[in-house]
Amino acid sequence: MPYRDLVTPLISRVLLPQRPPQERWFGGQDVAVALGVLAVQSLLCVLAPGGGRPPGPGGWALLTGSALVLAVRRRAPLLTVLAEVCLAGPYHAGQDPYYAVLPSGLVALWTLAAAGPPARSFLTLGGILVGSAVAMLAAGRGDSVLPTLLRAGWIADIVVFGEAVRVHRDHVAALVDRAARDARAREREAERRVVEERLRIARDLHDLLAHSITLVGVQTSVAAHVLLAEPARLDRAALARSLDGIADTCRAARVELRDMLEVLRAGEPAEYGPPPGLDGLPDLVRAAGSTGARVRLSVRGECAVGPAVGAAAYRIVQEALTNAVRHGGPSAEIGVTVCRGEGELRIAVVDDGGDRVRVDNAPSGGGGYGIIGMRERARSVGGGLRAGPRAGGPGFAVTAVLPLTGGEVAGR
């Protein structure tokens, strides 16, 4: 069962600010907060008047308005604070209970600080304190300025607390965003690995099946030619060689295909052999020669070649021989040259074109993937490949230059 991250969505839902829809000024949660604050302020008026007289109708109206305006605090936090100031001023001027109107103002200041930015929050707090001091001085209550400012210290604590909540929310939002980006990066990496594995399997299947099927097709054509050309003078030895070649090719393809299927089904088996390398080139030459084509192999140099480079070289030669036999037929002459030295491995597979008749006498249905696969093999170990008509004569030439030690393990 795939792992599901249940913690990150829970953290984001609880700690991150839940914005109301942009087309609505307030939601049910905002109305509930406003009504809750109104209930608290009403209880303070009734139970703890603080030495003041009970508020009159005007005081109750201002008290109710200061609570209800909190319904839009998240959509417009600064306007909510300014509205609280405008309502609290006349309320205090009427000598109504002092502490009753504080909860709504504190909630508005906390919301402003939690929304940020911090400069706006602290400038607003400073403006409120300075404005209150100026108003008291203008009303002839200068002796109350200092006590009022001292009592306002815990109001500043509310702003600091809201700022801390904002910083924490931003930190959690950054963590959630980074976790989401990491998850997307892991998904992209997994998709890339899947694509690379599919391409590797496609290359391996193409190299195996295209080579074997091409050899079987050419050998079958040779056997049919022996049977039909001169039935009265049947060359039984040539026919037997063609049929034996078909059987050998099918057995080799079956063994390699079985090894590949074992890897795909249950992982790498315990006795999985090394990938083919340069020591397998003579077998490729003999298999291509069994079709009737004349194939020459020349290997120069004694430098050690890494297993990845050896496997890439083997597959390049295999595909080049397959193309030469497929398009040139039994009459083709093919030269395979492998030169090791000076930190690189040079490969050349050149044919004379033969009779240039397709052995299956059918259209190809497209350009095929042989040359594309050879180029991918070369690039996988840091090398390069060129393929095109042979210069100075008929035929086709494939040349590749590979480093002696490649950085990536090529597939089987």
One Martini backbone bead per residue (centre of mass of N, CA, C, O) as a GRO file, in nm:
protein
  412
    1MET     BB    1   0.094   0.036   0.025
    2PRO     BB    2   0.092   0.354  -0.015
    3TYR     BB    3   0.217   0.637   0.106
    4ARG     BB    4   0.058   0.873   0.333
    5ASP     BB    5   0.040   1.213   0.400
    6LEU     BB    6  -0.127   1.330   0.702
    7VAL     BB    7   0.026   1.568   0.845
    8THR     BB    8   0.056   1.813   0.653
    9PRO     BB    9  -0.249   1.882   0.611
   10LEU     BB   10  -0.307   1.926   0.915
   11ILE     BB   11  -0.111   2.158   0.963
   12SER     BB   12  -0.224   2.350   0.744
   13ARG     BB   13  -0.515   2.366   0.863
   14VAL     BB   14  -0.441   2.470   1.157
   15LEU     BB   15  -0.193   2.696   1.106
   16LEU     BB   16  -0.299   2.810   0.863
   17PRO     BB   17  -0.449   3.054   0.705
   18GLN     BB   18  -0.800   3.096   0.646
   19ARG     BB   19  -0.929   3.214   0.371
   20PRO     BB   20  -1.162   3.379   0.245
   21PRO     BB   21  -1.351   3.432   0.004
   22GLN     BB   22  -1.331   3.694  -0.219
   23GLU     BB   23  -1.658   3.734  -0.253
   24ARG     BB   24  -1.636   3.744   0.065
   25TRP     BB   25  -1.623   3.913   0.378
   26PHE     BB   26  -1.759   3.666   0.535
   27GLY     BB   27  -1.804   3.404   0.771
   28GLY     BB   28  -1.902   3.187   1.008
   29GLN     BB   29  -1.648   3.221   1.185
   30ASP     BB   30  -1.658   3.531   1.210
   31VAL     BB   31  -1.939   3.549   1.342
   32ALA     BB   32  -1.870   3.377   1.590
   33VAL     BB   33  -1.655   3.566   1.704
   34ALA     BB   34  -1.829   3.819   1.734
   35LEU     BB   35  -2.042   3.692   1.926
   36GLY     BB   36  -1.842   3.607   2.147
   37VAL     BB   37  -1.739   3.892   2.214
   38LEU     BB   38  -2.014   4.010   2.288
   39ALA     BB   39  -2.063   3.825   2.528
   40VAL     BB   40  -1.815   3.909   2.694
   41GLN     BB   41  -1.880   4.215   2.710
   42SER     BB   42  -2.153   4.185   2.849
   43LEU     BB   43  -2.048   4.046   3.107
   44LEU     BB   44  -1.861   4.276   3.193
   45CYS     BB   45  -2.086   4.487   3.236
   46VAL     BB   46  -2.244   4.318   3.455
   47LEU     BB   47  -2.006   4.189   3.648
   48ALA     BB   48  -1.756   4.424   3.565
   49PRO     BB   49  -1.779   4.761   3.572
   50GLY     BB   50  -1.537   4.914   3.729
   51GLY     BB   51  -1.714   5.164   3.869
   52GLY     BB   52  -1.910   5.208   3.660
   53ARG     BB   53  -2.167   5.268   3.482
   54PRO     BB   54  -2.404   5.160   3.314
   55PRO     BB   55  -2.481   5.140   3.003
   56GLY     BB   56  -2.634   5.281   2.764
   57PRO     BB   57  -2.765   5.278   2.461
   58GLY     BB   58  -2.508   5.393   2.333
   59GLY     BB   59  -2.306   5.199   2.464
   60TRP     BB   60  -2.431   4.940   2.351
   61ALA     BB   61  -2.394   5.014   2.055
   62LEU     BB   62  -2.084   5.040   2.063
   63LEU     BB   63  -2.031   4.755   2.175
   64THR     BB   64  -2.167   4.599   1.945
   65GLY     BB   65  -2.005   4.720   1.708
   66SER     BB   66  -1.718   4.627   1.806
   67ALA     BB   67  -1.793   4.323   1.761
   68LEU     BB   68  -1.921   4.304   1.467
   69VAL     BB   69  -1.667   4.414   1.305
   70LEU     BB   70  -1.508   4.132   1.325
   71ALA     BB   71  -1.623   3.989   1.065
   72VAL     BB   72  -1.387   4.165   0.881
   73ARG     BB   73  -1.087   4.114   0.988
   74ARG     BB   74  -0.955   3.934   0.756
   75ARG     BB   75  -1.015   4.122   0.510
   76ALA     BB   76  -0.988   4.405   0.710
   77PRO     BB   77  -0.775   4.477   0.955
   78LEU     BB   78  -0.725   4.787   0.953
   79LEU     BB   79  -1.021   4.882   0.943
   80THR     BB   80  -1.100   4.743   1.206
   81VAL     BB   81  -0.916   4.905   1.394
   82LEU     BB   82  -1.028   5.185   1.322
   83ALA     BB   83  -1.317   5.119   1.414
   84GLU     BB   84  -1.246   5.062   1.709
   85VAL     BB   85  -1.143   5.345   1.772
   86CYS     BB   86  -1.408   5.499   1.696
   87LEU     BB   87  -1.580   5.339   1.918
   88ALA     BB   88  -1.404   5.370   2.184
   89GLY     BB   89  -1.396   5.673   2.228
   90PRO     BB   90  -1.701   5.733   2.294
   91TYR     BB   91  -1.724   5.520   2.513
   92HIS     BB   92  -1.515   5.649   2.716
   93ALA     BB   93  -1.648   5.935   2.724
   94GLY     BB   94  -1.915   5.800   2.878
   95GLN     BB   95  -1.820   5.631   3.133
   96ASP     BB   96  -1.791   5.350   3.073
   97PRO     BB   97  -1.688   5.048   3.100
   98TYR     BB   98  -1.363   4.995   3.036
   99TYR     BB   99  -1.317   4.668   2.983
  100ALA     BB  100  -1.552   4.587   2.781
  101VAL     BB  101  -1.402   4.690   2.496
  102LEU     BB  102  -1.126   4.529   2.473
  103PRO     BB  103  -1.161   4.253   2.323
  104SER     BB  104  -1.207   4.368   2.036
  105GLY     BB  105  -0.936   4.521   2.014
  106LEU     BB  106  -0.749   4.278   2.059
  107VAL     BB  107  -0.846   4.107   1.819
  108ALA     BB  108  -0.777   4.316   1.602
  109LEU     BB  109  -0.470   4.337   1.663
  110TRP     BB  110  -0.403   4.038   1.627
  111THR     BB  111  -0.492   4.018   1.331
  112LEU     BB  112  -0.299   4.232   1.221
  113ALA     BB  113  -0.035   4.090   1.310
  114ALA     BB  114  -0.091   3.809   1.170
  115ALA     BB  115  -0.101   3.939   0.874
  116GLY     BB  116   0.057   4.177   0.829
  117PRO     BB  117   0.303   4.358   0.849
  118PRO     BB  118   0.497   4.465   1.111
  119ALA     BB  119   0.504   4.770   1.054
  120ARG     BB  120   0.198   4.816   1.059
  121SER     BB  121   0.142   4.718   1.345
  122PHE     BB  122   0.333   4.913   1.508
  123LEU     BB  123   0.230   5.178   1.388
  124THR     BB  124  -0.060   5.146   1.485
  125LEU     BB  125   0.001   5.128   1.787
  126GLY     BB  126   0.145   5.401   1.809
  127GLY     BB  127  -0.095   5.572   1.704
  128ILE     BB  128  -0.292   5.499   1.932
  129LEU     BB  129  -0.126   5.602   2.171
  130VAL     BB  130  -0.085   5.893   2.073
  131GLY     BB  131  -0.385   5.960   2.033
  132SER     BB  132  -0.469   5.913   2.327
  133ALA     BB  133  -0.284   6.125   2.454
  134VAL     BB  134  -0.394   6.369   2.297
  135ALA     BB  135  -0.690   6.340   2.389
  136MET     BB  136  -0.636   6.375   2.695
  137LEU     BB  137  -0.502   6.652   2.679
  138ALA     BB  138  -0.746   6.794   2.540
  139ALA     BB  139  -0.940   6.704   2.799
  140GLY     BB  140  -0.767   6.751   3.073
  141ARG     BB  141  -0.603   6.447   3.124
  142GLY     BB  142  -0.283   6.438   3.190
  143ASP     BB  143  -0.266   6.246   3.450
  144SER     BB  144  -0.358   5.979   3.260
  145VAL     BB  145  -0.136   5.909   3.057
  146LEU     BB  146   0.076   5.736   3.205
  147PRO     BB  147  -0.109   5.507   3.315
  148THR     BB  148  -0.216   5.428   3.039
  149LEU     BB  149   0.056   5.348   2.908
  150LEU     BB  150   0.125   5.130   3.118
  151ARG     BB  151  -0.136   4.956   3.063
  152ALA     BB  152  -0.053   4.918   2.742
  153GLY     BB  153   0.166   4.693   2.742
  154TRP     BB  154  -0.022   4.439   2.705
  155ILE     BB  155  -0.111   4.526   2.421
  156ALA     BB  156   0.168   4.487   2.291
  157ASP     BB  157   0.174   4.180   2.346
  158ILE     BB  158  -0.042   4.110   2.139
  159VAL     BB  159   0.122   4.197   1.894
  160VAL     BB  160   0.360   4.010   1.942
  161PHE     BB  161   0.197   3.748   1.932
  162GLY     BB  162   0.089   3.785   1.644
  163GLU     BB  163   0.370   3.793   1.514
  164ALA     BB  164   0.453   3.506   1.602
  165VAL     BB  165   0.229   3.364   1.448
  166ARG     BB  166   0.311   3.459   1.170
  167VAL     BB  167   0.593   3.336   1.164
  168HIS     BB  168   0.497   3.047   1.207
  169ARG     BB  169   0.320   3.028   0.957
  170ASP     BB  170   0.540   3.086   0.751
  171HIS     BB  171   0.711   2.843   0.829
  172VAL     BB  172   0.499   2.626   0.769
  173ALA     BB  173   0.452   2.709   0.475
  174ALA     BB  174   0.742   2.651   0.385
  175LEU     BB  175   0.740   2.352   0.459
  176VAL     BB  176   0.501   2.267   0.285
  177ASP     BB  177   0.618   2.367   0.016
  178ARG     BB  178   0.876   2.196   0.025
  179ALA     BB  179   0.732   1.924   0.042
  180ALA     BB  180   0.584   1.954  -0.228
  181ARG     BB  181   0.836   1.993  -0.404
  182ASP     BB  182   0.970   1.725  -0.326
  183ALA     BB  183   0.741   1.545  -0.427
  184ARG     BB  184   0.754   1.641  -0.722
  185ALA     BB  185   1.050   1.561  -0.762
  186ARG     BB  186   1.011   1.259  -0.706
  187GLU     BB  187   0.810   1.210  -0.932
  188ARG     BB  188   0.994   1.300  -1.165
  189GLU     BB  189   1.219   1.096  -1.104
  190ALA     BB  190   1.045   0.843  -1.135
  191GLU     BB  191   0.963   0.901  -1.428
  192ARG     BB  192   1.248   0.909  -1.543
  193ARG     BB  193   1.326   0.619  -1.465
  194VAL     BB  194   1.104   0.480  -1.625
  195VAL     BB  195   1.186   0.585  -1.902
  196GLU     BB  196   1.475   0.474  -1.898
  197GLU     BB  197   1.393   0.178  -1.865
  198ARG     BB  198   1.227   0.157  -2.121
  199LEU     BB  199   1.459   0.226  -2.314
  200ARG     BB  200   1.644  -0.004  -2.232
  201ILE     BB  201   1.453  -0.236  -2.303
  202ALA     BB  202   1.412  -0.153  -2.597
  203ARG     BB  203   1.707  -0.182  -2.682
  204ASP     BB  204   1.747  -0.478  -2.604
  205LEU     BB  205   1.520  -0.597  -2.778
  206HIS     BB  206   1.618  -0.487  -3.043
  207ASP     BB  207   1.900  -0.615  -3.050
  208LEU     BB  208   1.804  -0.908  -3.025
  209LEU     BB  209   1.566  -0.944  -3.232
  210ALA     BB  210   1.676  -0.808  -3.486
  211HIS     BB  211   1.925  -0.985  -3.516
  212SER     BB  212   1.792  -1.267  -3.518
  213ILE     BB  213   1.577  -1.223  -3.739
  214THR     BB  214   1.770  -1.144  -3.963
  215LEU     BB  215   1.935  -1.405  -3.971
  216VAL     BB  216   1.698  -1.592  -4.023
  217GLY     BB  217   1.609  -1.461  -4.288
  218VAL     BB  218   1.871  -1.506  -4.447
  219GLN     BB  219   1.893  -1.816  -4.403
  220THR     BB  220   1.623  -1.880  -4.534
  221SER     BB  221   1.692  -1.767  -4.812
  222VAL     BB  222   1.925  -1.960  -4.864
  223ALA     BB  223   1.763  -2.223  -4.841
  224ALA     BB  224   1.560  -2.154  -5.067
  225HIS     BB  225   1.773  -2.127  -5.290
  226VAL     BB  226   1.881  -2.419  -5.274
  227LEU     BB  227   1.600  -2.556  -5.342
  228LEU     BB  228   1.521  -2.377  -5.619
  229ALA     BB  229   1.750  -2.344  -5.820
  230GLU     BB  230   1.871  -2.674  -5.814
  231PRO     BB  231   1.718  -2.958  -5.750
  232ALA     BB  232   1.904  -3.171  -5.894
  233ARG     BB  233   2.158  -3.004  -5.732
  234LEU     BB  234   2.158  -3.057  -5.425
  235ASP     BB  235   2.294  -2.885  -5.144
  236ARG     BB  236   2.307  -3.035  -4.849
  237ALA     BB  237   2.529  -2.886  -4.692
  238ALA     BB  238   2.417  -2.597  -4.724
  239LEU     BB  239   2.141  -2.654  -4.602
  240ALA     BB  240   2.246  -2.749  -4.324
  241ARG     BB  241   2.391  -2.488  -4.249
  242SER     BB  242   2.142  -2.305  -4.250
  243LEU     BB  243   1.976  -2.463  -4.040
  244ASP     BB  244   2.188  -2.452  -3.814
  245GLY     BB  245   2.196  -2.144  -3.800
  246ILE     BB  246   1.904  -2.109  -3.713
  247ALA     BB  247   1.922  -2.275  -3.452
  248ASP     BB  248   2.147  -2.112  -3.315
  249THR     BB  249   2.005  -1.839  -3.314
  250CYS     BB  250   1.757  -1.928  -3.148
  251ARG     BB  251   1.909  -2.020  -2.895
  252ALA     BB  252   2.052  -1.755  -2.828
  253ALA     BB  253   1.794  -1.583  -2.806
  254ARG     BB  254   1.657  -1.749  -2.583
  255VAL     BB  255   1.869  -1.711  -2.363
  256GLU     BB  256   1.870  -1.397  -2.356
  257LEU     BB  257   1.564  -1.364  -2.309
  258ARG     BB  258   1.554  -1.519  -2.041
  259ASP     BB  259   1.742  -1.335  -1.882
  260MET     BB  260   1.569  -1.079  -1.913
  261LEU     BB  261   1.309  -1.193  -1.779
  262GLU     BB  262   1.434  -1.247  -1.502
  263VAL     BB  263   1.491  -0.951  -1.437
  264LEU     BB  264   1.191  -0.847  -1.469
  265ARG     BB  265   1.054  -1.043  -1.257
  266ALA     BB  266   1.306  -1.094  -1.004
  267GLY     BB  267   1.547  -0.973  -1.075
  268GLU     BB  268   1.863  -1.037  -1.012
  269PRO     BB  269   2.025  -1.305  -1.039
  270ALA     BB  270   2.273  -1.488  -0.889
  271GLU     BB  271   2.381  -1.599  -1.200
  272TYR     BB  272   2.457  -1.329  -1.343
  273GLY     BB  273   2.609  -1.230  -1.601
  274PRO     BB  274   2.796  -1.054  -1.782
  275PRO     BB  275   2.820  -0.837  -2.007
  276PRO     BB  276   2.882  -0.791  -2.310
  277GLY     BB  277   3.178  -0.779  -2.519
  278LEU     BB  278   3.458  -0.797  -2.709
  279ASP     BB  279   3.462  -1.119  -2.680
  280GLY     BB  280   3.178  -1.135  -2.866
  281LEU     BB  281   3.252  -1.062  -3.167
  282PRO     BB  282   3.310  -1.337  -3.306
  283ASP     BB  283   3.017  -1.438  -3.285
  284LEU     BB  284   2.892  -1.217  -3.460
  285VAL     BB  285   3.056  -1.283  -3.715
  286ARG     BB  286   2.964  -1.578  -3.747
  287ALA     BB  287   2.661  -1.518  -3.766
  288ALA     BB  288   2.680  -1.334  -4.017
  289GLY     BB  289   2.836  -1.550  -4.196
  290SER     BB  290   2.596  -1.767  -4.206
  291THR     BB  291   2.443  -1.595  -4.446
  292GLY     BB  292   2.707  -1.536  -4.659
  293ALA     BB  293   2.859  -1.320  -4.553
  294ARG     BB  294   3.153  -1.119  -4.560
  295VAL     BB  295   3.347  -1.119  -4.259
  296ARG     BB  296   3.566  -0.884  -4.095
  297LEU     BB  297   3.805  -0.892  -3.819
  298SER     BB  298   3.961  -0.609  -3.636
  299VAL     BB  299   4.196  -0.606  -3.360
  300ARG     BB  300   4.338  -0.333  -3.175
  301GLY     BB  301   4.497  -0.360  -2.910
  302GLU     BB  302   4.536  -0.387  -2.519
  303CYS     BB  303   4.339  -0.224  -2.375
  304ALA     BB  304   4.139  -0.163  -2.126
  305VAL     BB  305   3.783  -0.223  -2.085
  306GLY     BB  306   3.502  -0.132  -1.978
  307PRO     BB  307   3.197  -0.279  -1.934
  308ALA     BB  308   3.021  -0.053  -2.054
  309VAL     BB  309   3.184  -0.016  -2.317
  310GLY     BB  310   3.175  -0.308  -2.414
  311ALA     BB  311   2.865  -0.325  -2.435
  312ALA     BB  312   2.828  -0.091  -2.635
  313ALA     BB  313   3.008  -0.206  -2.859
  314TYR     BB  314   2.854  -0.467  -2.905
  315ARG     BB  315   2.578  -0.333  -2.986
  316ILE     BB  316   2.681  -0.170  -3.223
  317VAL     BB  317   2.787  -0.407  -3.393
  318GLN     BB  318   2.527  -0.567  -3.401
  319GLU     BB  319   2.353  -0.350  -3.548
  320ALA     BB  320   2.537  -0.306  -3.793
  321LEU     BB  321   2.524  -0.599  -3.895
  322THR     BB  322   2.221  -0.614  -3.925
  323ASN     BB  323   2.195  -0.392  -4.141
  324ALA     BB  324   2.390  -0.511  -4.349
  325VAL     BB  325   2.236  -0.781  -4.391
  326ARG     BB  326   1.955  -0.672  -4.455
  327HIS     BB  327   2.050  -0.481  -4.708
  328GLY     BB  328   2.281  -0.673  -4.853
  329GLY     BB  329   2.296  -0.959  -4.792
  330PRO     BB  330   2.486  -1.239  -4.881
  331SER     BB  331   2.685  -1.042  -5.069
  332ALA     BB  332   2.815  -0.905  -4.847
  333GLU     BB  333   3.077  -0.681  -4.736
  334ILE     BB  334   3.237  -0.682  -4.410
  335GLY     BB  335   3.393  -0.444  -4.184
  336VAL     BB  336   3.559  -0.489  -3.863
  337THR     BB  337   3.683  -0.225  -3.644
  338VAL     BB  338   3.908  -0.236  -3.354
  339CYS     BB  339   4.045   0.040  -3.158
  340ARG     BB  340   4.298   0.064  -2.904
  341GLY     BB  341   4.373   0.389  -2.770
  342GLU     BB  342   4.430   0.692  -2.627
  343GLY     BB  343   4.155   0.667  -2.437
  344GLU     BB  344   4.013   0.503  -2.683
  345LEU     BB  345   3.736   0.367  -2.879
  346ARG     BB  346   3.734   0.235  -3.210
  347ILE     BB  347   3.463   0.205  -3.447
  348ALA     BB  348   3.410   0.002  -3.755
  349VAL     BB  349   3.132  -0.040  -3.995
  350VAL     BB  350   3.174  -0.174  -4.324
  351ASP     BB  351   3.001  -0.174  -4.637
  352ASP     BB  352   2.924  -0.247  -4.996
  353GLY     BB  353   2.590  -0.320  -5.016
  354GLY     BB  354   2.562  -0.532  -5.214
  355ASP     BB  355   2.233  -0.582  -5.343
  356ARG     BB  356   2.015  -0.413  -5.188
  357VAL     BB  357   1.812  -0.644  -5.071
  358ARG     BB  358   1.552  -0.726  -4.906
  359VAL     BB  359   1.486  -1.018  -4.732
  360ASP     BB  360   1.156  -0.958  -4.693
  361ASN     BB  361   1.019  -0.786  -4.923
  362ALA     BB  362   0.952  -0.532  -4.733
  363PRO     BB  363   0.852  -0.275  -4.584
  364SER     BB  364   0.964  -0.095  -4.303
  365GLY     BB  365   0.768   0.142  -4.174
  366GLY     BB  366   1.038   0.308  -4.142
  367GLY     BB  367   1.344   0.403  -3.994
  368GLY     BB  368   1.372   0.315  -3.720
  369TYR     BB  369   1.603   0.235  -3.417
  370GLY     BB  370   1.903   0.164  -3.462
  371ILE     BB  371   2.060   0.436  -3.473
  372ILE     BB  372   1.942   0.551  -3.218
  373GLY     BB  373   2.051   0.327  -3.032
  374MET     BB  374   2.352   0.369  -3.093
  375ARG     BB  375   2.368   0.659  -2.990
  376GLU     BB  376   2.274   0.598  -2.702
  377ARG     BB  377   2.505   0.411  -2.633
  378ALA     BB  378   2.731   0.615  -2.671
  379ARG     BB  379   2.623   0.838  -2.472
  380SER     BB  380   2.615   0.658  -2.206
  381VAL     BB  381   2.963   0.671  -2.218
  382GLY     BB  382   3.064   0.948  -2.371
  383GLY     BB  383   3.010   0.929  -2.676
  384GLY     BB  384   3.015   0.876  -3.039
  385LEU     BB  385   2.814   0.880  -3.358
  386ARG     BB  386   2.832   0.765  -3.705
  387ALA     BB  387   2.593   0.757  -3.988
  388GLY     BB  388   2.644   0.651  -4.338
  389PRO     BB  389   2.749   0.681  -4.627
  390ARG     BB  390   3.005   0.583  -4.805
  391ALA     BB  391   3.302   0.701  -4.890
  392GLY     BB  392   3.383   0.635  -5.227
  393GLY     BB  393   3.113   0.447  -5.223
  394PRO     BB  394   2.937   0.194  -5.165
  395GLY     BB  395   2.736   0.189  -4.885
  396PHE     BB  396   2.804   0.160  -4.526
  397ALA     BB  397   2.877   0.363  -4.222
  398VAL     BB  398   3.006   0.295  -3.886
  399THR     BB  399   3.109   0.528  -3.630
  400ALA     BB  400   3.293   0.508  -3.312
  401VAL     BB  401   3.360   0.695  -3.001
  402LEU     BB  402   3.507   0.571  -2.698
  403PRO     BB  403   3.568   0.547  -2.389
  404LEU     BB  404   3.734   0.323  -2.190
  405THR     BB  405   3.570   0.473  -1.947
  406GLY     BB  406   3.259   0.467  -1.836
  407GLY     BB  407   2.984   0.619  -1.633
  408GLU     BB  408   2.783   0.391  -1.748
  409VAL     BB  409   2.578   0.122  -1.737
  410ALA     BB  410   2.508  -0.092  -1.961
  411GLY     BB  411   2.309  -0.286  -2.104
  412ARG     BB  412   2.253  -0.613  -2.230
   0.00000   0.00000   0.00000
